[in-house]
Amino acid sequence: MEDVRSEYAAGMGARAATSTATLLGQVMFLVAVALGFLALGTYMGRDLGSGTGLILTIVGLGMLLIAAFAPVLRAGAIAIGWLYATALVLGLGLAPTIAAYAADDPTAITQAAGGTALTVLAMGSLGFVLSKDLAAWMRPLSFAVFGCAIVGIVLLLVSGSMSPIFSIAIYGLSAALIAVDFNYLRKHGTENDAVWLATGIFVSILNIFLSLLNLFSR
């Protein structure tokens, strides 16, 4: 009888591990495609004016806000399409700023991209292996990151730069939220959580990149 229980427990553990691995793969695939749409937008909109970029960025942020409160945009094919459309619009909005950095200080873009990748790897791994449940931090951090993202992106588009202190604050909050998102994915995540988790991770990655870009630029 004990052997049967042990085999059953082992089987349940294997299925749980497989489920978590599958969900992680789904989330990161969605994030990767969203980043691809963001990059496509920055390429397509490289000749746009700063005013147009600001309008498109506000539209993209509005789309993120709608997704946060519309249940239909949290799971399913419509939610995935909305995520990709949002990423494309944000890319178009940020395109003039990214083009200016590429022309004036291309090294900063490379450094920011590398720093973003390392941060996501480190914080994602930390959140994934922590035994403590960090779910209680998800909502306050999400609101803090979203608010900072609005202010930071607008400052970046209007004045061309952000305060270093403000950049560091956005970087720290966004990095912390990535750890919380990965922790939630491992402890509570289901297939229905894939899109909104991917959206949160995507926004955090964008915030980290823009913060580092501002810090590394000359």
VMD Tcl script that draws the C-alpha trace (Angstrom):
set ca {
  {0.00 0.00 0.00}
  {2.82 2.38 0.88}
  {4.50 1.66 -2.45}
  {1.29 2.50 -4.30}
  {1.02 5.82 -2.45}
  {4.64 6.64 -3.21}
  {4.17 5.90 -6.89}
  {0.99 7.99 -6.96}
  {2.74 10.93 -5.26}
  {5.67 10.66 -7.67}
  {3.30 10.65 -10.60}
  {1.45 13.71 -9.31}
  {4.76 15.52 -8.83}
  {5.86 14.69 -12.36}
  {2.57 15.96 -13.80}
  {2.84 19.18 -11.75}
  {6.40 19.72 -12.95}
  {5.37 19.11 -16.54}
  {2.45 21.53 -16.17}
  {4.71 24.25 -14.77}
  {7.28 23.67 -17.51}
  {4.56 23.85 -20.16}
  {3.13 27.06 -18.72}
  {6.59 28.61 -18.53}
  {7.14 27.74 -22.18}
  {3.79 29.26 -23.17}
  {4.42 32.46 -21.23}
  {7.94 32.97 -22.57}
  {6.79 32.25 -26.13}
  {4.14 34.96 -25.81}
  {6.71 37.36 -24.35}
  {9.17 36.64 -27.17}
  {6.57 37.23 -29.89}
  {5.39 40.43 -28.16}
  {8.98 41.68 -28.08}
  {9.20 40.83 -31.76}
  {6.16 43.01 -32.48}
  {7.69 45.76 -30.34}
  {10.90 45.60 -32.39}
  {8.88 45.59 -35.61}
  {7.07 48.71 -34.46}
  {10.30 50.54 -33.65}
  {11.54 49.72 -37.18}
  {8.32 50.68 -38.94}
  {7.97 53.95 -37.05}
  {11.57 55.11 -37.14}
  {10.67 58.11 -39.34}
  {7.66 59.22 -37.28}
  {7.69 62.57 -35.51}
  {7.99 62.85 -31.75}
  {4.42 64.17 -31.47}
  {3.04 61.17 -33.32}
  {5.20 58.91 -31.19}
  {3.78 60.42 -28.00}
  {0.19 59.91 -29.19}
  {0.84 56.29 -30.16}
  {2.55 55.62 -26.84}
  {-0.45 56.99 -24.94}
  {-2.68 54.76 -27.06}
  {-0.48 51.74 -26.23}
  {-0.58 52.51 -22.51}
  {-4.34 52.87 -22.75}
  {-4.52 49.42 -24.36}
  {-2.54 47.99 -21.45}
  {-4.92 49.64 -19.00}
  {-7.94 48.21 -20.81}
  {-6.38 44.73 -20.75}
  {-5.89 44.99 -16.99}
  {-9.63 45.45 -16.37}
  {-11.26 43.52 -19.22}
  {-11.66 39.79 -18.43}
  {-11.95 38.91 -22.11}
  {-8.41 40.27 -22.63}
  {-6.82 38.09 -19.95}
  {-7.01 34.69 -21.68}
  {-7.67 33.19 -25.09}
  {-7.01 34.14 -28.71}
  {-8.47 37.65 -28.40}
  {-6.19 38.39 -25.45}
  {-3.14 37.16 -27.36}
  {-4.01 39.33 -30.35}
  {-4.53 42.31 -28.05}
  {-1.10 41.75 -26.46}
  {0.61 41.66 -29.84}
  {-1.29 44.73 -31.07}
  {-0.36 46.60 -27.90}
  {3.31 45.70 -28.34}
  {3.23 46.91 -31.96}
  {1.60 50.23 -31.02}
  {4.10 50.79 -28.19}
  {6.92 50.02 -30.60}
  {5.59 52.58 -33.07}
  {5.28 55.11 -30.28}
  {8.82 54.59 -29.00}
  {10.32 54.40 -32.49}
  {11.37 58.09 -32.77}
  {13.14 57.92 -29.40}
  {14.88 54.62 -30.18}
  {15.92 55.98 -33.60}
  {17.45 59.03 -31.93}
  {19.43 56.84 -29.52}
  {20.54 54.61 -32.41}
  {21.86 57.63 -34.26}
  {23.52 59.40 -31.33}
  {24.62 56.60 -29.00}
  {24.14 53.09 -30.45}
  {26.38 51.58 -27.77}
  {23.78 52.48 -25.14}
  {21.18 50.36 -26.93}
  {23.50 47.35 -26.94}
  {24.37 47.82 -23.28}
  {20.72 48.29 -22.30}
  {19.67 45.15 -24.22}
  {22.42 43.09 -22.57}
  {21.61 44.45 -19.11}
  {17.93 43.74 -19.64}
  {18.59 40.12 -20.62}
  {20.81 39.55 -17.58}
  {18.28 41.17 -15.24}
  {15.39 39.09 -16.55}
  {17.44 35.90 -16.29}
  {18.57 36.66 -12.73}
  {15.25 37.87 -11.34}
  {13.20 35.25 -13.16}
  {15.42 32.50 -11.78}
  {15.26 34.01 -8.28}
  {11.47 34.18 -8.31}
  {11.22 30.66 -9.68}
  {13.37 29.05 -6.99}
  {12.19 31.02 -3.94}
  {10.12 28.90 -1.59}
  {8.28 31.94 -0.18}
  {4.98 32.80 -1.85}
  {5.27 36.35 -3.24}
  {1.74 36.59 -4.67}
  {0.73 39.30 -2.17}
  {3.25 41.66 -3.77}
  {1.90 41.27 -7.30}
  {-0.91 43.85 -7.24}
  {0.93 46.73 -5.49}
  {4.03 46.22 -7.60}
  {1.97 46.04 -10.79}
  {0.30 49.37 -10.07}
  {3.62 50.94 -9.09}
  {5.34 49.70 -12.25}
  {2.47 50.77 -14.50}
  {2.39 54.23 -12.96}
  {6.14 54.64 -13.28}
  {5.98 53.38 -16.86}
  {3.47 56.07 -17.81}
  {5.53 58.85 -16.24}
  {8.86 57.49 -17.47}
  {7.85 56.92 -21.08}
  {6.20 60.33 -21.32}
  {9.31 61.99 -19.87}
  {11.50 60.07 -22.29}
  {9.40 61.15 -25.25}
  {8.92 64.77 -24.19}
  {12.34 65.66 -22.80}
  {14.48 62.86 -24.28}
  {15.69 61.67 -20.87}
  {14.67 60.69 -17.36}
  {16.21 61.48 -14.00}
  {18.79 58.79 -13.12}
  {17.09 58.30 -9.75}
  {13.74 57.80 -11.47}
  {15.34 55.36 -13.92}
  {16.81 53.35 -11.04}
  {13.42 53.29 -9.28}
  {11.67 51.96 -12.40}
  {14.44 49.43 -12.92}
  {14.20 48.15 -9.34}
  {10.41 47.91 -9.27}
  {10.24 46.21 -12.67}
  {12.96 43.71 -11.76}
  {11.14 42.90 -8.51}
  {7.87 42.37 -10.39}
  {9.55 39.89 -12.74}
  {10.62 37.84 -9.71}
  {7.07 37.97 -8.35}
  {5.56 36.98 -11.72}
  {7.82 33.93 -12.05}
  {7.15 32.98 -8.44}
  {3.39 33.18 -9.07}
  {3.77 31.14 -12.26}
  {5.42 28.29 -10.37}
  {3.15 28.31 -7.33}
  {-0.27 29.28 -8.66}
  {-0.14 29.54 -12.45}
  {-2.59 27.79 -14.76}
  {-3.05 27.86 -18.51}
  {-5.57 30.70 -18.11}
  {-2.85 32.87 -16.55}
  {-0.46 32.65 -19.51}
  {-1.49 35.81 -21.37}
  {-1.72 38.20 -18.45}
  {1.51 36.90 -16.95}
  {3.19 37.38 -20.34}
  {1.80 40.91 -20.51}
  {3.20 41.78 -17.10}
  {6.62 40.33 -17.91}
  {6.64 42.12 -21.27}
  {5.90 45.49 -19.65}
  {8.59 44.90 -17.01}
  {11.15 44.03 -19.70}
  {10.28 47.20 -21.62}
  {10.60 49.30 -18.46}
  {13.97 47.77 -17.60}
  {15.29 48.35 -21.12}
  {14.19 52.00 -21.20}
  {15.60 52.63 -17.72}
  {18.98 51.14 -18.60}
  {18.98 52.96 -21.94}
  {18.58 56.24 -20.11}
  {21.29 55.32 -17.56}
  {23.81 54.11 -20.13}
  {23.35 56.90 -22.66}
  {25.81 59.75 -22.81}
}
mol new
graphics top color blue
foreach p $ca { graphics top sphere $p radius 0.5 }
foreach p [lrange $ca 0 end-1] q [lrange $ca 1 end] { graphics top cylinder $p $q radius 0.2 }
display resetview
